[in-house]
């Protein structure tokens, strides 16, 4: 096993780690709680540990309030990031650890710049606007931020994944005793192109996946899977199947037949659903989990 092979293994492990689903914390109550945690940790670390040199004669006011100002800066930036990301619905359903790393790194860098820009308000130092202090503020902020991330990210990944896996295990236990098999029912599905309309046997429908302007529909007939590509949106198909309560949207891009679920697994982003004879796992994103749990008649 030569060094190039070892390097490739390391790179692959890093890629796999960064491509893990990660909770999206940039909207609603999640954003408020996230910012409160960031503020509390930053204030405690700055004020109690004083990690970097503190020369009190330069201070224009008490060090506690200086620590508060330093701790507020990243919170304001995270709220701004949340405002920018909020309309990006596709990101919320497909948020990965690498996305979190990019956002967190950007906030740390901008926080360091902000700390530099407000130095004149905090410190009585004629050298405040030097390149030395710009580099120092950015490097200190990045150092502390990545220290926090190295501790919190693995803990949070394991915590959320463990919770979702426990819920998934409860669902799997319930699946063993559930009799949800749907009766054969033929529906005439109307697409955006009249000639592309088709008949759908709801008993054969497994799931549908949005693919650009098309919808990939997965069927299972006589133990064989079949794929249809139709010019219809996920919303249009969902509306035409609305009276079947076992058909559910579980992700921005997926519509599934709950009766066909074989097993469920949990990860940091929600659930992954498996179907008999189908290799692809379908995600259940966090926003749809409460409805999914309710429809599966599982009290979790």
C-alpha positions in Angstrom: 0.0 0.0 0.0 2.0 3.0 -1.3 1.7 6.6 -0.2 -0.4 7.7 -3.2 -3.1 5.1 -2.3 -3.1 6.2 1.3 -3.6 9.8 0.1 -6.5 8.8 -2.1 -8.1 7.0 0.9 -7.7 10.0 3.1 -9.1 12.3 0.4 -12.1 9.9 -0.1 -12.8 9.8 3.6 -12.7 13.6 3.8 -15.1 13.8 0.8 -17.5 11.3 2.4 -17.4 13.2 5.7 -18.1 16.5 4.1 -20.9 15.1 1.9 -22.9 14.0 4.9 -26.4 15.5 5.4 -26.3 18.2 8.1 -29.2 20.0 9.9 -30.1 23.4 8.3 -30.1 26.0 11.1 -30.7 29.2 9.2 -34.5 29.8 9.5 -37.1 30.3 12.2 -36.6 29.1 15.8 -33.6 27.0 14.7 -31.7 30.2 13.7 -32.6 31.9 17.0 -31.4 29.0 19.1 -28.2 28.6 16.9 -27.3 32.3 17.3 -28.0 32.2 21.0 -25.6 29.2 21.4 -22.9 31.0 19.3 -23.3 34.2 21.3 -23.1 32.3 24.7 -20.1 30.3 23.7 -18.2 33.3 22.3 -18.9 35.5 25.3 -17.9 32.8 27.8 -14.7 32.0 25.9 -13.7 35.6 25.4 -14.5 36.9 28.9 -13.5 33.9 31.0 -10.5 32.5 29.2 -9.2 35.7 27.6 -7.5 33.6 24.9 -5.5 36.5 23.4 -3.4 39.2 24.9 -5.4 41.9 26.7 -3.8 45.3 27.3 -6.3 47.1 29.6 -4.9 50.7 29.3 -6.0 50.6 25.6 -9.6 49.7 26.5 -12.2 52.5 26.1 -14.6 50.6 28.4 -14.8 47.5 30.6 -13.5 44.2 29.0 -16.9 42.5 29.6 -18.6 44.9 27.2 -15.8 44.5 24.7 -16.4 40.7 24.9 -20.1 41.3 24.3 -19.4 43.4 21.2 -17.0 40.7 19.8 -19.7 38.0 20.5 -22.5 40.0 18.8 -20.6 40.3 15.5 -20.9 36.7 14.3 -24.6 36.6 15.5 -25.5 39.5 13.2 -23.7 37.9 10.3 -25.4 34.5 10.9 -28.8 36.3 10.8 -27.8 38.0 7.5 -26.7 34.6 6.1 -30.1 33.2 7.2 -31.9 36.0 5.4 -29.9 35.3 2.2 -30.4 31.5 2.4 -34.1 31.5 3.4 -35.5 31.7 -0.2 -33.2 28.9 -1.3 -35.6 26.1 -0.6 -33.5 23.5 -2.6 -30.6 24.2 -0.2 -32.6 23.5 2.9 -33.6 20.1 1.7 -30.1 19.2 0.5 -27.9 20.8 3.1 -24.6 19.0 3.6 -21.7 19.4 6.0 -19.6 20.9 3.3 -22.2 23.7 2.9 -22.1 24.3 6.6 -18.3 24.5 6.5 -18.4 27.1 3.7 -21.0 29.2 5.5 -19.2 29.0 8.9 -15.8 29.8 7.3 -17.3 32.8 5.6 -18.9 34.1 8.8 -15.6 33.7 10.7 -13.6 35.6 8.0 -16.2 38.4 7.9 -16.3 38.5 11.7 -12.6 39.0 11.8 -12.9 41.9 9.3 -15.7 43.4 11.4 -13.6 43.2 14.5 -10.9 45.1 12.7 -13.3 47.8 11.5 -14.6 48.5 15.0 -11.2 48.6 16.7 -11.3 52.4 16.9 -14.5 52.2 18.9 -13.0 49.8 21.4 -9.2 50.4 21.6 -7.2 53.6 22.0 -4.4 52.6 19.8 -2.9 54.8 17.0 -2.0 51.6 15.1 -5.6 50.3 14.9 -5.8 50.5 11.1 -2.6 48.6 10.3 -2.3 45.4 8.3 -0.9 43.7 11.4 -4.2 44.1 13.3 -6.3 43.1 10.3 -4.4 39.9 10.0 -4.5 39.4 13.8 -8.3 39.9 14.1 -9.0 37.5 11.2 -6.5 34.8 12.3 -7.7 34.9 15.9 -11.3 34.7 14.9 -10.7 31.8 12.5 -8.6 30.0 15.1 -11.2 30.2 17.8 -14.1 29.5 15.4 -12.5 26.3 14.0 -11.7 25.2 17.5 -15.5 25.4 18.3 -16.4 23.7 15.1 -14.0 20.8 15.6 -15.7 20.2 19.0 -19.3 20.9 18.1 -19.8 19.5 14.6 -19.0 15.8 15.4 -21.0 16.0 18.6 -24.0 17.5 16.7 -23.7 15.1 13.8 -23.8 12.1 16.2 -26.6 13.6 18.3 -29.0 14.3 15.4 -28.2 11.1 13.6 -28.8 9.1 16.8 -32.1 10.7 17.4 -33.3 10.1 13.8 -32.0 6.5 13.9 -34.0 5.9 17.1 -37.1 7.2 15.4 -36.3 5.2 12.2 -36.0 2.0 14.3 -39.4 2.7 15.8 -40.9 3.1 12.3 -39.2 -0.1 11.1 -40.7 -2.0 14.1 -44.1 -0.6 13.2 -43.7 -1.6 9.5 -43.6 -5.3 10.6 -47.2 -5.1 11.9 -48.7 -2.6 9.4 -50.9 -3.8 6.6 -50.9 -0.9 4.2 -51.0 -2.7 0.9 -53.0 -0.6 -1.6 -55.6 -2.1 -3.9 -55.2 -1.9 -7.6 -56.5 1.4 -8.9 -56.0 2.9 -12.3 -55.6 6.6 -12.7 -55.4 8.6 -15.9 -52.4 11.0 -15.3 -52.5 14.2 -17.4 -49.1 15.6 -18.2 -48.0 18.9 -19.8 -48.0 17.2 -23.2 -51.3 15.6 -24.1 -49.7 12.8 -26.1 -47.6 11.9 -23.0 -50.6 11.2 -20.8 -50.6 7.8 -19.2 -52.4 5.3 -17.0 -51.0 4.7 -13.6 -51.7 1.7 -11.5 -51.3 3.1 -8.0 -50.5 -0.4 -6.7 -47.4 -0.4 -8.9 -46.3 3.2 -8.1 -43.1 3.3 -5.9 -41.9 6.9 -6.0 -41.4 9.9 -8.3 -38.3 12.0 -8.6 -38.1 15.5 -10.0 -35.5 15.7 -12.9 -35.4 19.2 -14.3 -38.6 19.8 -16.3 -39.4 16.1 -16.1 -40.5 13.6 -13.5 -38.9 10.2 -13.2 -41.6 7.7 -12.1 -40.5 4.4 -10.6 -42.9 1.5 -10.9 -42.7 -2.1 -9.8 -44.5 -4.7 -12.0 -44.4 -8.4 -11.4 -41.2 -8.1 -9.3 -39.5 -6.0 -12.0 -38.9 -2.2 -11.7 -39.7 0.2 -14.5 -38.9 3.8 -15.0 -41.0 6.4 -16.8 -39.9 9.9 -17.8 -42.8 12.3 -18.1 -43.1 16.0 -18.7 -45.0 16.8 -15.5 -44.0 18.5 -12.2 -44.0 16.8 -8.8 -46.7 19.2 -7.7 -48.9 18.3 -10.6 -48.6 14.6 -10.0 -49.1 15.1 -6.2 -52.4 17.0 -6.9 -53.7 14.2 -9.2 -53.0 11.6 -6.5 -54.2 13.8 -3.6 -57.1 11.5 -2.6 -54.6 8.7 -1.8 -53.5 9.4 1.7 -50.6 6.9 1.4 -49.0 9.1 -1.4 -46.8 11.7 0.3 -44.2 14.3 -0.7 -41.2 13.5 1.6 -38.6 15.9 0.0 -38.6 18.8 -2.4 -37.8 16.4 -5.2 -39.6 13.1 -4.1 -43.1 11.8 -3.9 -43.4 8.3 -2.5 -45.9 5.5 -1.9 -45.8 4.8 1.8 -47.3 1.4 1.3 -44.1 0.3 -0.6 -41.6 1.2 2.1 -39.4 -1.7 3.1 -37.2 0.0 5.7 -36.2 3.4 7.1 -32.7 4.6 8.3 -31.8 7.8 10.1 -29.1 10.4 9.4 -28.3 14.0 10.4 -30.5 15.3 7.7 -33.6 13.2 8.4 -34.5 9.7 7.1 -33.5 7.5 4.2 -36.3 5.3 2.8 -35.6 1.9 1.1 -38.0 0.0 -1.2 -37.9 -3.6 -2.2 -35.9 -4.2 -5.4 -34.8 -0.6 -5.7 -31.2 0.4 -5.0 -31.8 4.1 -4.6 -32.5 5.4 -1.2 -35.1 8.2 -1.0 -34.5 11.0 1.5 -37.2 12.3 3.9 -36.1 15.8 4.7 -36.5 17.3 8.2 -39.4 19.6 7.2 -41.5 16.5 6.3 -40.6 14.3 9.2 -43.5 15.2 11.5 -46.1 14.4 8.7 -44.2 11.3 7.7 -44.2 10.0 11.3 -47.9 10.8 11.6 -48.8 9.0 8.4 -46.7 6.0 9.4 -48.8 5.9 12.6 -45.7 6.0 14.7 -45.5 7.8 18.0 -41.9 9.1 18.2 
